[in-house]
Amino acid sequence: MSHNTALLVIDVQESFRHTPYFEESGLTKFIAAQQALIDGAEAAGIPVAQIFHVDGDRAFSAESDFICAFEGISINPSVTFQKNRHSAFVGTGLDVWLTQRGINRLIVSGIRTEQCCETTTRHAADLGYKVDYVTEATLTFPMTHASGEVFSPADIAKRTELVLSGRFARIATVEDAINDMRKAD
């Protein structure tokens, strides 16, 4: 079955559990949303691209044994890429893989909402892909501004939706994305 859509599962990897900023809050909800997207894609015959961040930083180094699917996620990807930049398109071959398969629409999910997921979304839009950004299926952690103000994951997600919506992506719920996958059949 041929589809023009792919699900990107970005950096959903054990590395994050071994960082100083990792928090459990929101984790259960994220895992359920991410798994629903993966299962929905599989049921609809939509290819799933799993992307891992690998660099020299302790928890993200190839030698760490943490470059593996996040515990609680069951995934059998169509393809796996490793990246060492924020965008999943830089130096990975992802664009070539998508182009060879006639894929021009992406569903973006993963970890961190405002970093690799947002950067990949912006890059994809600039390359001409239609993008559905599924905030429910992204995860991030609190961040502290230089002023000392702490931004919660909800604050960061809201800001990310604001800057992406209508410019770089359609903001979609898990339900929206799954319903669209079913229509592709």
C-alpha positions as a LaTeX table, in Angstrom:
\begin{tabular}{lrrr}
\hline
Residue & $x$ (\AA) & $y$ (\AA) & $z$ (\AA) \\
\hline
Met1 & 0.00 & 0.00 & 0.00 \\
Ser2 & 1.36 & 3.41 & $-0.95$ \\
His3 & 0.95 & 6.49 & 1.23 \\
Asn4 & 2.21 & 10.03 & 0.97 \\
Thr5 & 2.43 & 10.36 & 4.78 \\
Ala6 & 5.00 & 9.25 & 7.34 \\
Leu7 & 5.09 & 9.43 & 11.12 \\
Leu8 & 8.32 & 10.81 & 12.62 \\
Val9 & 9.12 & 9.58 & 16.13 \\
Ile10 & 11.89 & 11.94 & 17.16 \\
Asp11 & 14.30 & 11.20 & 20.03 \\
Val12 & 11.91 & 9.00 & 22.02 \\
Gln13 & 14.92 & 7.40 & 23.67 \\
Glu14 & 16.17 & 6.31 & 27.05 \\
Ser15 & 18.89 & 8.98 & 27.00 \\
Phe16 & 16.49 & 11.51 & 28.51 \\
Arg17 & 16.04 & 9.49 & 31.70 \\
His18 & 19.75 & 10.04 & 32.33 \\
Thr19 & 19.81 & 13.83 & 32.06 \\
Pro20 & 19.69 & 16.26 & 35.00 \\
Tyr21 & 16.52 & 17.93 & 33.67 \\
Phe22 & 14.39 & 14.78 & 33.21 \\
Glu23 & 11.04 & 14.83 & 35.00 \\
Glu24 & 8.32 & 12.20 & 35.22 \\
Ser25 & 5.48 & 14.75 & 35.06 \\
Gly26 & 3.46 & 14.27 & 31.90 \\
Leu27 & 5.32 & 11.09 & 31.03 \\
Thr28 & 2.38 & 8.66 & 31.30 \\
Lys29 & 0.17 & 10.86 & 29.12 \\
Phe30 & 2.98 & 11.33 & 26.58 \\
Ile31 & 3.71 & 7.60 & 26.32 \\
Ala32 & 0.01 & 6.84 & 25.75 \\
Ala33 & $-0.27$ & 9.53 & 23.06 \\
Gln34 & 2.96 & 8.50 & 21.34 \\
Gln35 & 1.98 & 4.83 & 21.36 \\
Ala36 & $-1.47$ & 5.66 & 19.96 \\
Leu37 & 0.17 & 7.44 & 17.01 \\
Ile38 & 2.58 & 4.56 & 16.40 \\
Asp39 & $-0.24$ & 2.02 & 16.58 \\
Gly40 & $-2.45$ & 4.18 & 14.34 \\
Ala41 & 0.30 & 4.48 & 11.73 \\
Glu42 & 0.95 & 0.75 & 11.81 \\
Ala43 & $-2.77$ & $-0.05$ & 11.44 \\
Ala44 & $-3.06$ & 2.32 & 8.47 \\
Gly45 & 0.12 & 1.11 & 6.76 \\
Ile46 & 1.81 & 4.50 & 7.27 \\
Pro47 & 5.61 & 4.25 & 7.50 \\
Val48 & 7.19 & 5.13 & 10.83 \\
Ala49 & 10.62 & 6.78 & 10.90 \\
Gln50 & 12.35 & 6.45 & 14.25 \\
Ile51 & 15.02 & 9.05 & 14.84 \\
Phe52 & 17.61 & 8.92 & 17.61 \\
His53 & 19.81 & 11.77 & 18.77 \\
Val54 & 23.42 & 10.63 & 19.10 \\
Asp55 & 26.29 & 12.91 & 20.04 \\
Gly56 & 29.21 & 13.02 & 22.46 \\
Asp57 & 27.09 & 14.19 & 25.39 \\
Arg58 & 27.12 & 11.47 & 28.09 \\
Ala59 & 23.55 & 10.14 & 27.90 \\
Phe60 & 23.41 & 10.66 & 24.14 \\
Ser61 & 26.73 & 9.06 & 23.26 \\
Ala62 & 26.74 & 5.87 & 21.20 \\
Glu63 & 28.64 & 4.15 & 24.02 \\
Ser64 & 25.97 & 4.99 & 26.63 \\
Asp65 & 23.59 & 2.10 & 25.82 \\
Phe66 & 20.74 & 4.65 & 26.13 \\
Ile67 & 20.24 & 5.06 & 22.37 \\
Cys68 & 17.18 & 2.83 & 22.34 \\
Ala69 & 13.41 & 3.23 & 22.38 \\
Phe70 & 12.00 & 4.83 & 25.49 \\
Glu71 & 10.76 & 2.29 & 28.02 \\
Gly72 & 7.01 & 1.87 & 27.58 \\
Ile73 & 7.09 & 2.46 & 23.82 \\
Ser74 & 6.56 & $-0.45$ & 21.46 \\
Ile75 & 7.80 & 0.42 & 17.99 \\
Asn76 & 8.74 & $-1.51$ & 14.88 \\
Pro77 & 9.95 & 1.32 & 12.62 \\
Ser78 & 10.05 & 1.22 & 8.85 \\
Val79 & 13.43 & 2.96 & 9.07 \\
Thr80 & 15.76 & 4.33 & 11.75 \\
Phe81 & 18.02 & 7.35 & 11.50 \\
Gln82 & 20.60 & 8.81 & 13.84 \\
Lys83 & 21.14 & 12.55 & 14.02 \\
Asn84 & 23.51 & 14.84 & 15.86 \\
Arg85 & 21.74 & 18.13 & 15.19 \\
His86 & 18.33 & 19.43 & 16.25 \\
Ser87 & 16.73 & 18.87 & 12.84 \\
Ala88 & 16.15 & 15.28 & 11.81 \\
Phe89 & 16.95 & 16.38 & 8.26 \\
Val90 & 20.57 & 17.44 & 8.83 \\
Gly91 & 23.03 & 14.75 & 7.77 \\
Thr92 & 20.64 & 11.81 & 8.15 \\
Gly93 & 19.31 & 10.95 & 4.70 \\
Leu94 & 15.73 & 11.36 & 5.94 \\
Asp95 & 14.79 & 13.71 & 3.08 \\
Val96 & 16.12 & 11.25 & 0.50 \\
Trp97 & 14.25 & 8.35 & 2.10 \\
Leu98 & 10.99 & 10.34 & 2.16 \\
Thr99 & 11.41 & 11.61 & $-1.41$ \\
Gln100 & 12.13 & 8.12 & $-2.76$ \\
Arg101 & 8.81 & 6.97 & $-1.31$ \\
Gly102 & 6.76 & 9.92 & $-2.57$ \\
Ile103 & 6.11 & 11.12 & 0.98 \\
Asn104 & 5.20 & 14.79 & 1.19 \\
Arg105 & 3.26 & 14.93 & 4.46 \\
Leu106 & 4.73 & 14.34 & 7.92 \\
Ile107 & 3.29 & 13.76 & 11.35 \\
Val108 & 5.77 & 15.02 & 13.95 \\
Ser109 & 5.99 & 13.61 & 17.46 \\
Gly110 & 8.67 & 12.98 & 20.06 \\
Ile111 & 10.94 & 14.57 & 22.64 \\
Arg112 & 11.61 & 17.71 & 23.10 \\
Thr113 & 8.64 & 19.80 & 22.07 \\
Glu114 & 10.52 & 23.07 & 21.54 \\
Gln115 & 13.84 & 21.69 & 20.38 \\
Cys116 & 14.18 & 18.76 & 17.99 \\
Cys117 & 10.46 & 18.40 & 17.26 \\
Glu118 & 9.97 & 22.11 & 16.54 \\
Thr119 & 13.24 & 22.42 & 14.61 \\
Thr120 & 12.44 & 19.40 & 12.45 \\
Thr121 & 8.96 & 20.82 & 11.80 \\
Arg122 & 10.33 & 24.17 & 10.66 \\
His123 & 12.95 & 22.49 & 8.47 \\
Ala124 & 10.35 & 20.15 & 6.95 \\
Ala125 & 8.05 & 23.07 & 6.11 \\
Asp126 & 10.95 & 24.94 & 4.50 \\
Leu127 & 11.67 & 21.84 & 2.39 \\
Gly128 & 8.05 & 21.83 & 1.18 \\
Tyr129 & 6.52 & 19.10 & 3.36 \\
Lys130 & 3.04 & 19.47 & 4.81 \\
Val131 & 3.38 & 18.94 & 8.53 \\
Asp132 & 0.98 & 17.93 & 11.27 \\
Tyr133 & 2.52 & 18.76 & 14.64 \\
Val134 & 0.97 & 16.58 & 17.34 \\
Thr135 & 1.73 & 18.44 & 20.56 \\
Glu136 & 0.03 & 15.80 & 22.71 \\
Ala137 & 2.61 & 13.32 & 21.45 \\
Thr138 & 5.58 & 15.53 & 22.33 \\
Leu139 & 7.30 & 15.82 & 25.67 \\
Thr140 & 9.50 & 18.47 & 27.22 \\
Phe141 & 10.75 & 19.61 & 30.58 \\
Pro142 & 10.68 & 22.90 & 32.53 \\
Met143 & 13.14 & 25.55 & 31.37 \\
Thr144 & 14.46 & 28.60 & 33.20 \\
His145 & 14.74 & 31.91 & 31.35 \\
Ala146 & 17.75 & 34.18 & 31.98 \\
Ser147 & 15.41 & 36.36 & 34.08 \\
Gly148 & 14.86 & 33.44 & 36.45 \\
Glu149 & 11.30 & 32.81 & 35.27 \\
Val150 & 10.55 & 29.10 & 34.94 \\
Phe151 & 8.50 & 27.98 & 31.96 \\
Ser152 & 6.50 & 24.81 & 32.49 \\
Pro153 & 6.14 & 22.12 & 29.81 \\
Ala154 & 2.58 & 23.43 & 29.25 \\
Asp155 & 3.92 & 26.97 & 28.73 \\
Ile156 & 6.53 & 25.71 & 26.29 \\
Ala157 & 3.98 & 23.61 & 24.37 \\
Lys158 & 1.62 & 26.57 & 24.09 \\
Arg159 & 4.42 & 28.80 & 22.78 \\
Thr160 & 5.51 & 26.13 & 20.31 \\
Glu161 & 1.97 & 25.78 & 18.96 \\
Leu162 & 1.76 & 29.57 & 18.64 \\
Val163 & 4.90 & 29.90 & 16.52 \\
Leu164 & 4.26 & 26.82 & 14.34 \\
Ser165 & 0.51 & 27.03 & 13.68 \\
Gly166 & $-0.39$ & 28.18 & 10.20 \\
Arg167 & 3.21 & 29.07 & 9.39 \\
Phe168 & 5.04 & 25.78 & 9.56 \\
Ala169 & 2.43 & 23.20 & 10.54 \\
Arg170 & $-1.11$ & 22.33 & 11.31 \\
Ile171 & $-1.46$ & 21.66 & 15.02 \\
Ala172 & $-3.22$ & 18.31 & 15.31 \\
Thr173 & $-4.46$ & 16.16 & 18.14 \\
Val174 & $-3.64$ & 12.47 & 18.30 \\
Glu175 & $-7.24$ & 11.79 & 17.32 \\
Asp176 & $-6.99$ & 14.15 & 14.30 \\
Ala177 & $-3.80$ & 12.46 & 13.13 \\
Ile178 & $-5.18$ & 8.94 & 13.54 \\
Asn179 & $-8.41$ & 9.85 & 11.74 \\
Asp180 & $-6.38$ & 11.32 & 8.87 \\
Met181 & $-4.26$ & 8.14 & 8.73 \\
Arg182 & $-7.42$ & 6.04 & 8.41 \\
Lys183 & $-8.66$ & 8.24 & 5.54 \\
Ala184 & $-5.41$ & 7.56 & 3.68 \\
Asp185 & $-6.34$ & 3.87 & 3.38 \\
\hline
\end{tabular}
